[in-house]
Amino acid sequence: MNYRKNKNTVLVAMTGIFLLLSVLVSGQEKSGSSAVISKDLRWSEKMALSIMKRAPKAWQIDNNEKPKWDYKIGLAMLAFQKLYQKTHNPVYFDYAKGYAESTINESGEILNYKLEDYNIDNINAGKILFDLYDSTKDKRYLTALQTLRKQLETHPRTNSGGFWHKKIYPNQMWLDGLYMGEPFYARYTAEFENNKAFDDIVKQFEEIHKHTLDPKTGLLFHAWDESKQMAWANKKTGTSPNFWSRSIGWYMMALVDVLDYMPKEHPKRKELIVYFTDISKAVLKYQDKSGLWYQVTDAGNKKGNYLEASGSEMFVYAFAKGANKGYLPSSYINAALKGFEAIIDKLITVDPDGELHITQVCASAGLGGNPYRDGSYEYYINEKIKVDNSHGLGPFILAALELDN
């Protein structure tokens, strides 16, 4: 046994535990063995520490019984990395790093990942690997990055060039997939490929915009089937029948995040900014007087519709970041603040020990599959609604950070 190496490992672990406890109990007292989360912290940190309290290891989020490579946890870990950049508290960095270490072995192989599944969701968690590789130079992260990039090289596409959402959903593009794939693709090509793939990245947005945009509302339908063979697909247009807020949120986050890496001189950068400003205008029209947005975006308080957390958080993040970056007028900051305050007032509950919970999160929604999801209004309003579902965790932290909350 290498005593010195193991001793150092123990010391590092103890230091991390001490730092976490020091943040948890800052200005507070311990209640028994449970640390109290300080009410004086920003909302971003209070949510992060609440997540860590419930799930000491990140893979335990959503009550998972074992580690798995997962797009939702990947989103949460990206938020933790952004929080580390803001606070410089290594507890947040280490939490995300621990997730990567639990799902990527020393050879760079990704747990439960199969390239041949061609599931674009599997790309998303790869976004956390860039900073991990930059900071650690651990080759496992580079190998995993290269594996995910390889998937995009051979990922099946529509005849018009858009990535299928999954191999099991042939000929289909979903708004969700733009967030899963394009920001990763953009950062990879910017950092490793001298920006060579940005024409292809823009192509993905052009295709989804062309085929899912509803000219009447300015909103985008959840998905498009090029073959028009799916039962949920409009036989003339191929679109699914309804507007789902979280899917539009995925699309908006994809746009505003891709622009972080796209060269300012790229001839189609302005096109993406127009897409972003147009969808922002449309979404703003459907902000409820409460400050939140409904599960089915345009249906208001129609029977069964409800004010949904994750979509509202994504819209707040996109509005705030868009205004901070100068893509949107500064008035969108006010809309974002109104939305964030409503999330706090109406959707967040706080335990006596300071632990936060996010309510009214749609657990999942999609199209097709078994049992069959038909994309109807009734389908979207009847999907399970959960507390602390991972779809509502990462976007909350990202929105809070953009608003400096």
C-alpha positions as CSV (number, residue, x, y, z in Angstrom):
1,M,0.0,0.0,0.0
2,N,1.2,3.5,-0.9
3,Y,0.7,5.0,2.6
4,R,1.6,8.6,1.5
5,K,-0.8,8.5,-1.4
6,N,-3.7,7.1,0.7
7,K,-2.9,9.6,3.5
8,N,-3.2,12.5,1.0
9,T,-6.4,11.1,-0.4
10,V,-7.9,11.0,3.1
11,L,-6.8,14.6,3.8
12,V,-8.3,15.9,0.6
13,A,-11.6,14.1,1.4
14,M,-11.6,15.5,4.9
15,T,-10.9,19.0,3.6
16,G,-13.9,18.7,1.2
17,I,-16.2,17.6,4.0
18,F,-15.0,20.4,6.3
19,L,-15.6,23.0,3.6
20,L,-19.1,21.7,2.9
21,L,-20.0,21.7,6.6
22,S,-18.6,25.2,7.0
23,V,-20.9,26.5,4.3
24,L,-23.9,24.6,5.5
25,V,-23.7,25.9,9.0
26,S,-22.4,29.4,8.2
27,G,-24.0,31.6,10.8
28,Q,-26.3,28.8,12.0
29,E,-26.4,26.2,14.7
30,K,-26.5,22.4,14.1
31,S,-29.8,20.7,14.9
32,G,-28.7,17.3,16.2
33,S,-26.5,15.8,13.5
34,S,-28.2,17.8,10.7
35,A,-26.5,20.9,9.4
36,V,-28.7,23.9,8.8
37,I,-28.5,25.8,5.5
38,S,-27.9,29.5,6.1
39,K,-30.8,31.7,5.1
40,D,-28.2,34.4,4.3
41,L,-26.8,32.5,1.3
42,R,-27.9,33.2,-2.2
43,W,-30.6,31.1,-3.7
44,S,-28.2,29.4,-6.0
45,E,-26.1,28.1,-3.1
46,K,-29.1,27.3,-1.0
47,M,-30.5,25.1,-3.8
48,A,-27.1,23.5,-4.4
49,L,-26.6,22.6,-0.8
50,S,-30.1,21.3,-0.5
51,I,-29.4,19.0,-3.4
52,M,-26.2,17.8,-1.8
53,K,-28.0,17.2,1.5
54,R,-30.5,14.9,-0.1
55,A,-28.0,13.3,-2.4
56,P,-24.5,13.2,-0.9
57,K,-23.3,11.7,-4.2
58,A,-24.6,13.3,-7.3
59,W,-25.7,10.1,-8.9
60,Q,-28.3,9.7,-6.1
61,I,-30.3,12.7,-7.4
62,D,-33.8,11.5,-8.3
63,N,-33.3,8.6,-5.8
64,N,-31.2,6.6,-8.2
65,E,-30.0,3.4,-6.7
66,K,-26.7,3.3,-8.7
67,P,-24.6,5.6,-10.8
68,K,-25.7,6.2,-14.4
69,W,-24.8,8.6,-17.2
70,D,-27.9,10.8,-17.3
71,Y,-28.7,14.1,-19.2
72,K,-30.7,15.5,-16.2
73,I,-27.9,15.0,-13.7
74,G,-25.5,16.3,-16.3
75,L,-27.5,19.5,-16.4
76,A,-27.4,19.8,-12.6
77,M,-23.7,19.2,-12.6
78,L,-23.2,21.9,-15.2
79,A,-25.0,24.3,-12.9
80,F,-22.7,23.2,-10.1
81,Q,-19.7,24.0,-12.2
82,K,-21.1,27.5,-13.0
83,L,-21.7,28.0,-9.3
84,Y,-18.1,27.1,-8.6
85,Q,-17.0,29.6,-11.1
86,K,-19.1,32.2,-9.3
87,T,-18.2,31.3,-5.7
88,H,-14.8,29.6,-6.0
89,N,-16.0,27.1,-3.4
90,P,-14.4,23.8,-4.3
91,V,-17.2,21.9,-2.7
92,Y,-19.3,22.5,-5.8
93,F,-16.5,21.6,-8.2
94,D,-15.8,18.4,-6.3
95,Y,-19.5,17.4,-6.3
96,A,-19.6,17.6,-10.1
97,K,-16.2,15.9,-10.4
98,G,-17.4,13.1,-8.2
99,Y,-20.3,12.5,-10.6
100,A,-17.9,12.2,-13.5
101,E,-15.7,9.8,-11.6
102,S,-18.6,7.6,-10.8
103,T,-19.7,7.3,-14.4
104,I,-16.4,7.3,-16.4
105,N,-13.7,4.7,-15.7
106,E,-10.0,5.3,-15.9
107,S,-9.9,4.3,-19.5
108,G,-12.5,6.9,-20.4
109,E,-15.4,4.5,-20.9
110,I,-18.8,6.0,-20.0
111,L,-21.1,3.9,-17.8
112,N,-24.2,2.5,-19.5
113,Y,-23.4,4.5,-22.7
114,K,-23.7,2.8,-26.1
115,L,-22.7,4.9,-29.1
116,E,-24.8,2.8,-31.3
117,D,-28.0,3.7,-29.5
118,Y,-27.6,7.2,-31.1
119,N,-29.5,8.9,-28.3
120,I,-28.8,12.6,-28.4
121,D,-29.8,12.9,-24.7
122,N,-26.5,11.1,-24.0
123,I,-24.4,14.0,-25.3
124,N,-25.7,16.5,-22.7
125,A,-23.8,15.3,-19.6
126,G,-20.6,15.6,-21.7
127,K,-20.7,19.4,-21.2
128,I,-19.2,19.0,-17.7
129,L,-16.1,17.2,-19.1
130,F,-14.5,20.3,-20.8
131,D,-13.8,22.1,-17.5
132,L,-12.9,18.8,-15.8
133,Y,-10.3,18.1,-18.4
134,D,-9.0,21.7,-18.4
135,S,-8.5,21.6,-14.7
136,T,-7.3,18.1,-14.1
137,K,-5.7,17.1,-17.5
138,D,-7.1,13.6,-16.7
139,K,-7.1,11.8,-20.1
140,R,-10.3,9.9,-19.2
141,Y,-12.3,13.1,-19.7
142,L,-10.7,13.8,-23.1
143,T,-11.4,10.2,-24.2
144,A,-15.0,10.5,-23.1
145,L,-15.3,13.9,-24.9
146,Q,-13.9,12.3,-28.1
147,T,-16.4,9.4,-27.8
148,L,-19.3,11.7,-27.6
149,R,-18.0,13.8,-30.5
150,K,-17.7,10.6,-32.5
151,Q,-21.4,9.9,-31.9
152,L,-22.3,13.1,-33.7
153,E,-20.1,12.2,-36.6
154,T,-22.3,9.1,-37.4
155,H,-25.6,10.1,-35.7
156,P,-28.5,9.4,-38.1
157,R,-30.1,12.4,-39.6
158,T,-33.3,13.5,-41.4
159,N,-33.0,13.8,-45.2
160,S,-32.6,17.5,-44.7
161,G,-29.7,17.1,-42.3
162,G,-31.1,17.3,-38.8
163,F,-30.1,14.9,-36.0
164,W,-32.7,12.3,-35.1
165,H,-33.6,12.6,-31.5
166,K,-32.9,8.9,-31.0
167,K,-32.4,5.9,-33.2
168,I,-35.6,4.5,-31.8
169,Y,-37.4,7.6,-33.0
170,P,-36.4,7.7,-36.7
171,N,-36.9,10.8,-38.8
172,Q,-37.8,12.9,-35.7
173,M,-36.3,16.1,-34.4
174,W,-37.4,17.3,-30.9
175,L,-36.8,20.7,-29.5
176,D,-35.2,19.0,-26.5
177,G,-32.4,17.6,-28.7
178,L,-31.1,21.0,-29.6
179,Y,-30.1,21.6,-26.0
180,M,-28.8,18.0,-25.6
181,G,-26.4,18.2,-28.6
182,E,-25.6,21.7,-29.9
183,P,-23.9,23.5,-26.9
184,F,-21.6,20.5,-26.5
185,Y,-21.0,20.4,-30.3
186,A,-20.3,24.1,-30.3
187,R,-17.8,24.1,-27.5
188,Y,-16.1,21.0,-28.8
189,T,-15.6,22.5,-32.3
190,A,-14.5,25.8,-30.8
191,E,-11.9,24.2,-28.5
192,F,-10.7,21.2,-30.6
193,E,-11.6,21.8,-34.2
194,N,-10.9,25.4,-35.1
195,N,-14.7,26.1,-35.3
196,K,-15.2,23.8,-38.4
197,A,-18.6,22.5,-37.4
198,F,-20.6,25.7,-36.9
199,D,-22.3,25.5,-40.3
200,D,-23.7,22.1,-39.2
201,I,-24.7,23.5,-35.8
202,V,-26.6,26.3,-37.4
203,K,-28.2,23.7,-39.7
204,Q,-29.8,22.0,-36.7
205,F,-31.5,25.3,-35.6
206,E,-32.5,26.1,-39.1
207,E,-34.3,22.8,-39.5
208,I,-36.1,22.9,-36.2
209,H,-37.1,26.5,-36.8
210,K,-38.3,25.8,-40.4
211,H,-40.4,22.8,-39.4
212,T,-41.8,23.5,-35.9
213,L,-42.4,27.3,-35.9
214,D,-46.1,28.2,-35.6
215,P,-46.6,31.5,-37.4
216,K,-49.7,32.3,-35.5
217,T,-48.2,32.3,-32.0
218,G,-44.5,32.5,-32.7
219,L,-44.0,29.4,-30.5
220,L,-42.4,26.2,-31.6
221,F,-44.2,22.8,-31.5
222,H,-42.5,20.1,-29.4
223,A,-41.3,18.0,-32.3
224,W,-41.4,17.2,-36.0
225,D,-41.6,13.9,-37.9
226,E,-40.1,14.2,-41.3
227,S,-41.8,11.1,-42.5
228,K,-45.2,12.3,-41.1
229,Q,-46.0,8.7,-40.3
230,M,-46.2,9.0,-36.5
231,A,-49.7,9.0,-35.1
232,W,-48.9,12.3,-33.3
233,A,-47.7,14.0,-36.4
234,N,-49.7,16.5,-38.4
235,K,-50.2,14.8,-41.8
236,K,-49.4,18.0,-43.7
237,T,-46.6,19.5,-41.6
238,G,-45.3,16.6,-39.5
239,T,-45.4,18.6,-36.3
240,S,-46.7,17.5,-32.9
241,P,-49.9,19.1,-31.8
242,N,-49.0,21.2,-28.8
243,F,-46.6,23.7,-27.3
244,W,-44.8,22.3,-24.2
245,S,-43.0,25.0,-22.1
246,R,-40.0,22.8,-21.1
247,S,-39.3,21.9,-24.7
248,I,-39.3,25.5,-25.7
249,G,-37.1,26.2,-22.7
250,W,-34.6,23.6,-24.0
251,Y,-34.6,25.3,-27.4
252,M,-34.0,28.8,-25.9
253,M,-31.2,27.6,-23.6
254,A,-29.6,25.9,-26.6
255,L,-29.6,29.1,-28.6
256,V,-28.2,31.3,-25.9
257,D,-25.5,28.8,-24.8
258,V,-24.3,28.0,-28.4
259,L,-23.8,31.7,-28.9
260,D,-21.1,31.6,-26.2
261,Y,-18.9,29.7,-28.5
262,M,-19.9,30.8,-32.0
263,P,-17.4,33.2,-33.6
264,K,-18.7,36.7,-33.8
265,E,-17.6,36.8,-37.5
266,H,-19.6,33.7,-38.5
267,P,-22.1,34.8,-41.2
268,K,-25.0,33.0,-39.6
269,R,-24.5,34.2,-36.0
270,K,-27.0,37.0,-36.5
271,E,-29.5,34.4,-37.8
272,L,-29.4,32.5,-34.5
273,I,-29.8,35.8,-32.5
274,V,-32.9,36.6,-34.6
275,Y,-34.3,33.1,-33.7
276,F,-33.6,33.8,-30.1
277,T,-35.1,37.3,-30.0
278,D,-38.2,36.0,-31.9
279,I,-38.9,33.1,-29.6
280,S,-38.3,35.4,-26.6
281,K,-40.9,37.8,-27.8
282,A,-43.4,35.0,-28.3
283,V,-42.7,33.4,-24.9
284,L,-43.0,36.8,-23.1
285,K,-46.5,37.1,-24.4
286,Y,-47.5,34.0,-22.5
287,Q,-46.0,34.9,-19.2
288,D,-48.8,34.6,-16.6
289,K,-49.7,37.5,-14.4
290,S,-48.1,35.5,-11.6
291,G,-44.8,35.7,-13.4
292,L,-44.7,32.0,-14.2
293,W,-45.6,30.0,-17.4
294,Y,-48.0,27.1,-17.9
295,Q,-47.2,23.5,-18.7
296,V,-49.0,23.9,-22.1
297,T,-47.6,27.3,-23.0
298,D,-50.5,28.9,-24.8
299,A,-53.4,27.2,-22.9
300,G,-53.5,29.5,-19.9
301,N,-55.7,28.4,-17.1
302,K,-57.6,25.9,-19.2
303,K,-58.8,23.0,-17.0
304,G,-55.9,20.9,-15.9
305,N,-53.2,23.2,-17.0
306,Y,-50.8,24.3,-14.3
307,L,-47.9,26.7,-13.7
308,E,-44.8,24.5,-14.2
309,A,-41.4,25.0,-12.6
310,S,-38.8,23.7,-15.0
311,G,-40.1,25.6,-18.1
312,S,-40.5,28.7,-16.1
313,E,-36.9,28.4,-14.8
314,M,-35.6,27.9,-18.3
315,F,-37.4,30.9,-19.6
316,V,-36.0,33.0,-16.7
317,Y,-32.5,31.8,-17.4
318,A,-32.8,32.5,-21.2
319,F,-34.3,36.0,-20.7
320,A,-31.7,36.9,-18.1
321,K,-28.7,35.6,-20.0
322,G,-30.0,37.0,-23.3
323,A,-30.3,40.5,-21.7
324,N,-26.9,40.2,-19.9
325,K,-25.3,39.3,-23.2
326,G,-27.0,42.1,-25.1
327,Y,-29.2,39.9,-27.4
328,L,-32.4,41.1,-25.7
329,P,-33.5,44.5,-24.4
330,S,-32.8,45.2,-20.8
331,S,-36.5,45.0,-20.1
332,Y,-36.3,41.2,-20.3
333,I,-34.3,41.4,-17.0
334,N,-37.5,42.7,-15.4
335,A,-39.5,39.8,-16.9
336,A,-36.8,37.4,-15.6
337,L,-36.9,38.8,-12.1
338,K,-40.7,38.7,-12.0
339,G,-40.5,35.0,-13.0
340,F,-37.8,34.2,-10.5
341,E,-39.6,35.9,-7.7
342,A,-42.7,33.9,-8.6
343,I,-40.7,30.7,-8.5
344,I,-39.5,31.5,-5.0
345,D,-42.9,32.7,-3.8
346,K,-45.1,30.1,-5.3
347,L,-43.0,27.0,-6.1
348,I,-40.3,26.8,-3.5
349,T,-40.9,25.4,-0.1
350,V,-38.3,25.8,2.7
351,D,-37.8,23.3,5.6
352,P,-37.0,24.5,9.1
353,D,-33.4,23.6,8.6
354,G,-33.2,25.7,5.4
355,E,-33.5,22.9,2.9
356,L,-35.2,24.0,-0.4
357,H,-37.7,22.0,-2.4
358,I,-38.9,22.8,-5.9
359,T,-42.5,21.8,-6.5
360,Q,-44.7,21.4,-9.6
361,V,-42.0,19.9,-11.9
362,C,-43.3,17.9,-14.8
363,A,-41.4,14.6,-14.3
364,S,-41.1,13.8,-18.0
365,A,-42.8,14.2,-21.3
366,G,-42.1,12.9,-24.8
367,L,-43.8,11.5,-27.9
368,G,-44.4,8.0,-29.1
369,G,-42.9,5.1,-27.2
370,N,-44.7,2.5,-25.1
371,P,-47.0,3.3,-23.5
372,Y,-47.8,5.6,-26.4
373,R,-47.5,9.4,-25.9
374,D,-49.8,11.2,-28.3
375,G,-48.8,14.8,-27.7
376,S,-52.4,15.8,-26.9
377,Y,-53.3,18.5,-24.4
378,E,-54.6,15.8,-22.1
379,Y,-51.3,13.9,-22.3
380,Y,-49.1,16.9,-21.2
381,I,-51.3,17.9,-18.3
382,N,-51.6,14.3,-17.0
383,E,-47.9,13.4,-16.9
384,K,-46.6,13.0,-13.3
385,I,-45.8,16.2,-11.4
386,K,-43.0,15.8,-8.8
387,V,-41.2,17.6,-6.1
388,D,-37.4,18.0,-6.5
389,N,-37.3,16.2,-9.8
390,S,-34.0,16.8,-11.5
391,H,-35.4,18.7,-14.4
392,G,-36.2,21.5,-11.9
393,L,-32.8,21.6,-10.1
394,G,-30.2,22.6,-12.6
395,P,-32.3,25.3,-14.3
396,F,-33.1,26.9,-11.0
397,I,-29.4,27.3,-10.2
398,L,-28.6,28.6,-13.7
399,A,-31.4,31.1,-13.5
400,A,-30.4,32.3,-10.1
401,L,-26.8,32.8,-11.2
402,E,-27.8,34.8,-14.2
403,L,-29.8,37.1,-11.9
404,D,-27.0,37.1,-9.3
405,N,-29.3,35.6,-6.8
